[in-house]
């Protein structure tokens, strides 16, 4: 008997307004099995929606998403065609997803008189399955019984209620496992007839809810010589709006990690997305910071990974079976805490109001203390991780799959693991934290700057390994339990750029390595070099391309003045975006672009994914070389020269609450277009 397999997503249409997600086939049908369905708060509240005209399916011609929360499907009813070879009866279905509700409008259009009545029928069913078992490949064993009353049908389970309400012209009936909505339509006259239904969903005692306000950021308008960048940015910002969530009872908004598997709060993912969106304003960052600070660890708990000052990894539904095997509130992340510190610092620099920053300074101090008191469990001066519970994540950096820590020969590294990029995050967090403490008159700044300096020396001594004659020296992926360098060449080293951990010569060495063909696939940055023993182009973390990973490296290259080296990586993301309809997925294959005409989808990847979508804004920031220091009254523009996307105009950025419009010429000369922009602009 074959083991359970994770369902594939790559051919499904996704529409989302978190915490509600629609997944269906490109013809609009929701067929039983796999991941298809309407999901709300990690529960599948509708598992089947199939349309029949006189008992026959519609023949599809077009279908797909039209933004984050909307999808359209068009087909024809060939059995009703007349003598002409042209189709006579068109069926158009439009689905709109809102938090807790999904609407469908069915438009039946005839272009000539057809003297018959036809029956339109929608068959619906619900299994009320939880996302954890479904993600693991376990099919639900039965269906919920529908309860019909008038023009509505309801399904009720353990803490779950789904109710589908049709328009009053439908006849609604039910059997033991499915319900039917039936309309009789007269086609004697040309024209359009509409049929509608709406699904409402509710799950009890959920820790999270949908955002009930407008997006927390400005919506930018881009025009560029390379049309791909504006199209990617527009789609990405729209998708991010669809992923907005908040904790129940709170007004603070963050973006969920991705649909459908990770439609919830993830420390690392939500932080990186908010950080990349800072050029659009600081409100999302502030909401993300406060949401995570409210859950910051207070005690030692080996089961959940909690420790005083630690920022959580994820928050899931408390209902049994919905949290993919981890505790509902889980802290198994070694990098969320330093990244939280740097997000607070960067948000302050971009203009987050000082009173809001000040409120979070106790959380900042607790997070900084965690790095030395709990993050460094063996006292060697590095941040490391190990799963003490035996039931949590074996790997607790961003590459958190069980097989991601591999030596160059393919051998797996044993924990505790000391990740290279986490030392960069920790160095940056210590210095960023010191800057904040200093600015707000708090003690301890000298201690943290000394700690950071000593960390850099330790890193320089222990992490750099000798590669081939062509590669030269490079930072190892990690240190294993025996403090041996895990010597595979990976994208992780690119995360060190811009953290300050590397000196200028080391930054140049890493900048060259991440743009070599061993790592640069032509569609973005591979997670692992194709020369390493564990490399596989469709491995989750050992050879695939993750857009956010590529964007972090692009961002780092710009920060250290090597933006010109990012050209191939930016081109790779834009080329990949075309093949994914400008909705970059969580990850895709790392095959060389010279070997494939388009990137190979990773079949189970989330799409949209928050930090993949936010990558578009990281690219824009890198192209402009945009850095803000609102407390000092300065803005810096250090663009890539010449421009990698031709003439670029970006309107609607937000710095310290002030609108910013920027023009970048083809040769890379920037100009601020906003009249009376209050900050001093330095052009580098």
N, C-alpha and C positions, 0 to 999 in steps of 0.2 A: 504494500500500500504506500502510495507516494506521500511524503510529508506535506503539511500545509504550506502553501505558498502565498506570499503577499500579493494582493490583487494589483493589476497594472492600471495605470491612469492615463498613459500618454495619448491615447486616442479618444479620451472622453472630453466632453465640453464641461467646463467648470464656470459657475457663476456664484458669487459669494457676497454676502453682507453679514459678516461675523456677528453671532456664532452660527449662522445658517448658511449651508453650502448645498448647491445643486450639482450633481454629477450625472451626466446622461450620455447616450450615444450621439454621434453627429446628426442623426436623423430626428433627434428629439425624444426618442423613446427611452424610458427608464425600465430596463429589463432586469429581472431578478438575478442575483448573483454578483460576485465581485464587489466593487466599491460603489456601484451605481446607487442612486437614491437621492432623497432630500434628507440632509443631516441637520440636526439642530442640537447644539450643546453636546456633541459627541454621541448622539443617538440618531439612528436612521428612522425618521418619522414617516417616511413613505419609501417603499422599496420597489414599487412597480407603478408605472404610468404608461399605458399603451393605447394608441389611438387607432380606431377602426372606422372605415367608411363602408357601409353595407357589408360589414364583416371582414373587409380586406384592409391590409396596411396601406398607408400612403406611400407613394414612390418618391423618395427624397431627391432633391437636387441641390440644396444648400442648407448649411446649418453651422452655427458657431456662436461664440460670445460676442456681445456688442458693448463691452465695458465690463466692469467688475461684477455688477449684479444683474445683468440682463443678457438674454440669449434669444436668438431668432432661428426658426427652422421653416423651410419652405419645401413643399412637395406638390405632387399632382395626383389626381384620381383618374387613372387611365381607363378604368372600366366605364366611366361616364363620358368619354370623348365621343364626338360625333364623327362625321365623314372626313373632316379635315385632319391633316397630319399634325396640326398644332394642338397642344393640350388645351382643354376647355374648362377644367375645374382645378383651381389652385387652392391649396390649403396652407395657411401661414399661422404658425404658433409662436407667440411671444411670451417668454417667461421672465418675470421680474422678481428678484429675490430681495427681501427686506429682513431685518433681524426679527426672527420669529414668524415670518410669513412668506409665502410664495404665491404669486398670481400667475395664472395662465389665461391668455386670450387666444381663441381659435377663430380664425377668419376663413370662411369658406366662400370663395369667389367664383362665379360663373361668368363667362364672357359671351355667352349666348343662351338663349332660352332652351331649357332641357325639361320637357314635360313629364317629370317624375318626382316622386318624393324619395329622399335618401335618408338613411339612418347614420347619425354620427354618434359614436360610442367611445367613452374613455373608461378603461379598466384600471382600477387602482387597488393597491394592497400595501400593507405595512407589516414589517417584522419586528420593529422596535429594537433592532440589534444595537449593540454597543460597538464603538469604533475600535477598541482594543483588540477583541477577538477577530473582527473582520480584517484589520490590518495584519494580523498574524496568520491570515488565511483560513480561519475557522468559519465555515458557513453556519448561519443560524438554523436551528432545527425545526422551526415552525413559524406560522404567521399569526398575527393578532387577529381576533375576531372583530369584524366591522359592525358598528351599531348605527342603523339608519333611522333618522327622524326627519321627515319632510324632505327638504332639499340638501340636507347635510348628512355626512357619515363621519363617525368618530372611532378612534382606536385608543384604548386606555391600557396602560401597563404600569409597572412599578415606578411611580413618580413621574410618569410621562403621559401627556395627552396630546393627540393630534386630531384636528377636526378639519374636514374638507367641506366647504360650502359652495354649491354650484348656483348658477343663476336659476331663477324660478321656472324657466322653460324646460329644465331638464327633469326627466324621470329618474329617480335614484333607487336602486335596488341592491341587495347584498346576498351573498352566499356565505358559507362558513369561513372563507379565507379571502375573498375579494369583493369589491363593490363595483357597480357600473353606473355611469352617468350616461343617459341616452337622450338625444335630441332627434326629432323628426323634422327634416328641412325640405321645404318645397322649392324646387329649382325652376319653376315655370317662367321666371323672369330673370334676366341677367342682373347681377349685382352681388353684394357682399352680405353674408349673414354671420353674426358673431355669437359665439358661445364662450362662457367664462366660468372659471372656478378659482377658488382661493383656499390655500391651506394655512391653518394656524397651528403653531406648535409651542408647547411649553414643557419644560423639565423642571421639577421641583428642586429646591435647595442647591441651585447652581452657584458656584463662586464667581462666575463671570457673566457679563451681559453685553449686548451690543451698545455701541456708542449712539447716543441720541442727540447729537449736535452736529453742526457742520464741521468739516475737517479743520484740524488745529494748525494748518499751515497755509501759506499763500500758494496759489496755483500758478506756476510759471508758464510763460509762453516763449517757445523757442523757435527761431528760424535759423537755418544753417545751410551752407552749400551742400553738405551731406544730409539728405533728407531723413536718413535713418535715425539720427540722434533725436530730432524733435518727435518723431513717431514713437520711439522707445520711451522718451521722457513722458509724453502724454499718457500712454497706456500704463506706464508704471505708477504714476501719481494716482491715476484712477483706481488701479488695483490696490494700492496702499489704503485708499479711502474705504475700500470694501473689507479690509482686514482690521479696521479699528474696533477696539473693544475697551471695556472698563471692568473693574471689579464691581460686583453687586453692591449697591449702596454708595458707590463713589462716583464722582464726576471726572476723575483723572483718566485720560485716554492713553492707550498704548496701541501698538499694532501687533496682532497675533502673528505667529511665526509663518504659518502657511496652511493652505487648504488642500486636502481635507485632514491629513494626519495630525497636523500641529496647529489647529485652529484654537490657540490658547496662548497664555502668557509664557514666553520663554525668555529667561534673563538675558542670555547672550544675544539671541536673535533680535529681540525687541530693542536692546541697547544699540546694537550696530545699526539697525534701521533708523532709529532716532538720531544717531550720530551723523549718518549720511544725509539726513534731511535737515540738518541745522541751517543751511543756507535758505531754507524756506520759513524759518522762524523757530523759536525755542519752546513753544507750547507743548508740542509732542514730547520733546525731551523732558520737560518738567513733569508731565503726566507719567511718563515712563519711570523717571527717577523716584517720584513719590509712591507710585504703585509698588515698586520693588523695595523701597525703604520700609514700607508698612509691613513687609513680609521678612525683613532682615532677621537673620538668626539671632537667638538669644541664649541658647543652651546647647549642650552637646547631646546629639542623638545619632547613634551609629546607623539606625534603620533608615533615616531620612537624609543623612549626611549633614544635618544642621550643625552649625557651630556659631558662637557669638560673633556678630559682625558680618557673617557670610550672606551674600546675595543669592537668592534661590535660582535653581536651574529652570524649573517649570511648575506651573499650577494647573491641575486637571480637575475634572469633575470628581466628586466623591463617590458617585454611584459605582457599585461593584462592576468590574469589567470594563470601565470606560477609560482607565488611566494607563493602558498598555503595560501593566505589570509593575509600575513604579508607585511609590506612595503619592497620594494626591498632591501634596506639597513636597517637592523634592529639591534637595540642595546639591546634587552631585555634579557640580561644575567648578572647575578650578579657575576659570577665567572671568566669570560673571562679576566677581567682586572688584578686581582691578579695572575692568571695563566700565563698571558703574562709576568709579571714581573719576575716570577720564571723561565720561559723558558729562558729569557734573561740571568739571573744569571747562570743557569745551562749550557747554551751554552758557556758562557764565561769560566766557569770552565772546560769544555771539549775542549776548544781550539779555540773558535770563535775568529778570528783576532781582536786585540784590537781596530783598527781603525773602524771596523764595529760595535763593541760594543759602542764605543764613539759616533758614529753618532746617536745612538738611546737613548742616555742619556736624551735629552729633552723630548722624549716620555715617558721614565721611570719616570721622575719627574712629568709629567702630570698624569700618571696612578696612582702614589702614592697619589697625591693630590686628585684624584677622590675618593679614598677610604674613606677619612675623610670629604670631602666637599660635596659629592653627594651620595656615597655608603651608608653612614649612614644618612638616611633622617630625622630621628627623634632625632638624637643626643644622643642615648643611648650607643654609643661606639661599636655597632655591625654593620656589613654590613647586610642590609635587602633589600627586593625588594617588589614592588607592581606595577601592570600594571595600570598606570594612564590614559591610552588612552581608556581602556575598549574594545580594539580590538586586543591587543597583547597577549602574553603568560601569562596565569594566574600564572604559576609557572616558575621561571627563574633560577633555578639551573639545574644540569644535569638531574635530574628527573623532566622534564618539562611538563609532562602530567597534565591535569586538576585535576585529582583525586589522585595525588601522596602524598600529605601532609596529613597524617592520624594519629590520635591518636591511642593508643593501642586498644581502643574499636571500632575503625572504623570511628569515627567522623572526618569530614574534618576540617582542620585548616584554619582559615580566615587570609588573608593578612592584613598588611605587615608581611612577613615571614622572620625569621632569621634562616638560615640553619646552622647546626653544622659544616659541612665540609668547608663551605665558611669562617668560622672564622679561621679554620686551614690554609686555603689558604692565608687569609689576614695576619695572624701572620707570616707565612713563607715569604710572599711577602715583608712585612715590613723589616724583617731581611735581606732577600736577597737584597732588594733595598738599604738598609743601607750599606751592604758589597760593592755593586757596587759604590755607592756614595763615600765611603771611599777610594776605590781603585783608583778612577779617580779624587780624590781631590775635590769632590763636597761637599757643606755644608749640614747639616741636619741629619747626621747619628745618633746623640744622641737622637734627637726627635723621630726618627722612632723606635729605639730600646726600648725607654721608652714606646712608644705607644703599641708596641708588648707585652711588659711585662704586661702592664695594661690590655690588651685584654685577655691575658691568665688568669689573676686573675678573671676578669669578667666572663669568660667562666666557670671557675671552680666553681664559686659561683652560676651561674644561670642554667647551662645545665645538671648537673649530677642528675639523678633521681634514686629512689629505685625500683628495680625490684623484682622478686620472690626471695625466699631463695636460689634457685639454681643459678639464674643469678646474684644476687647482684646488685650493682650500675652500671649504664652505662650512657653515654651521650644521651640525647634526640635527636631525629631527628631534631628538630627545636624549636623555640619559635613562638607562634602565635601572632595575633594582640594585645592580652591582656598580652603578655609576659609570657603566660603559656607554660611550657615545653610540646612539642608534644612527648608523651612518648612511641611511638612505637620503637621497636628494629630493626634497619635497617643497611644495609651495609654502609651507609654514615659514620658511626663512624670509619670505617676502613681507610677512607681517612685522618683521623687525624694523623695516624701513620707516623712518619718521618717528619712531618711539624714542630716539636718542640713545638707545643702548649701543649702537654701532658708531664708530668714528667715521670720518669722511672716506678713508680708504676702504674700510669694511663695507660701507654703504655702496660704494662703487662696485666692489666685488660681487655683492649680492644683487645689485641692479643688473649686472651683466649675466649672472646665472639665471635669474628668473625670466630673461628674455631669450635665452638659448633654446634651440629646438628640442632639447631633452625635456624641457618643462613647458615651453610655449607651443601649444598645439596648432595655432592658427585660428582657433575658435575660442581662445582664452587660455588660461593657465592651468596646466595639469596639476592635480594634487600630488602626483609622484612622477619622478622621471621615468621615461619609457625604457631606460637602461637598468632599472632596479628589478630585483628578483621577484617582487610581489606585484609588479605593474600589471594592470589589466584595465583597458580603456573604459569598461563598464563596471569596475569595482566602485563601491560607494565612496571610498576615500583613498584608494590606491591607484589612481590613474585617470579618474573622471575629471571633468571641469565643473567647478562651482562658480557661477557668476559673481557672487559676493566675495569670494576668495580672490578672484581676479581683480575686483574693484578695490579691495583693501590694498592690494599691491600697487595698483595704479595710483591710488591716493598717497601711498607711501613714497612712490617714486617722485611724485610732484612735490611732496613735502621736503625731500632732500635735494631738490633742484635737478632731478633727473627725469623730468616730465617727458622729454623727447624720447627716452627709452621706452615709454609706455605706448608708443605708436602701434606696435603690432598687437598688444593686448587690447587696446581700445578698438582697433579694427576687428579683432576676433570677436569681441562681444557684439559689436554692431552687425557683423556678418551672421552670427548665430541668431541674433534677435529677428532677423528677416525670416528665418526658417521656422521660428516659433511664433509667428504673427505678432512680434514685438512684445510678447508676454514671456519673459525669460523664466525658465523653470528652475527648480531647486538645484538641479545638476543635469549634465548630459555627458555623452561619451567623449573620451579624450583622444580619439583617433586623430592622426595627423591630417590637417586640411588637405594636404597633397594626396591623401589616400581616399578621401570621401568627399562627395559633392556637397553634403550637408551634415551637420552634427547628428549623431545617432542619439535618439532620446533614451534617457534612463527610464524604463517603463513605469516605475513606481514613484517617480518624482512628483512632489507637490508643485502645483501651478495654478494660481500665483503663489509665490513665496516672498515674504516681506523683504528680506535682505537682498534677494535677487532683484526685486523691483526697485529698491532703494539704490542699487548699484548705478542706475542711470544718473542719479543726482551726484553720486560720487565722481562719475566720469565728467560731468559738467563742471564740478568744482575743480577737478584736476586740470581740465583744459584752460580754465580761467586763472588757475593758480590763486584761488580766492582764500584768503585767511583774514579772520576778523579778530579785533581786540577792542571791543566796545568800551570796557572800563578805561582803557588808555586813549580812547577816541580815535582809533586808527583802523583802516582797512587796507589790506595789501593785495595787489594784483600782480602775480608773477606767471603769466600765461606761457603755454607751450608755444615755441616759435620755430617754424611757421605753424599756423593753426592746422590741426590734424583733420578738421571737419570743414575747412573753408571759412568763409565769413560767417560769424556766429553772433546772433543777437539774443540775449536772454533778458526777458522782462518779467518783473514780479518776484524777484528775490526779496528777502526780508532780513535786515541786519539791525538788531537793537530796536525793532519795531518800526524801522524806516524802510520804505520801499527802495529797491535798488534795481536799476536797469543798466545792463552792460553791453557794449558792442566790442567784438573782437574781429579785427580785419584778417584777411587771408595771410598776411605776413606776421600775424600775432601781436599787433599793436592794440592795446585795450583802451576803451574810453567809457567813462561813466556818463550815462545819458540822463540820469535823474537830476533835475534842477534842485539846487540847495541841499544836496546830500550832506548831512551834518558832520560826518567823520572825515578826517584827513586821509586821503587816498595816496598810498605809496605804490608806485609802479616799478617793479623790479625786472 
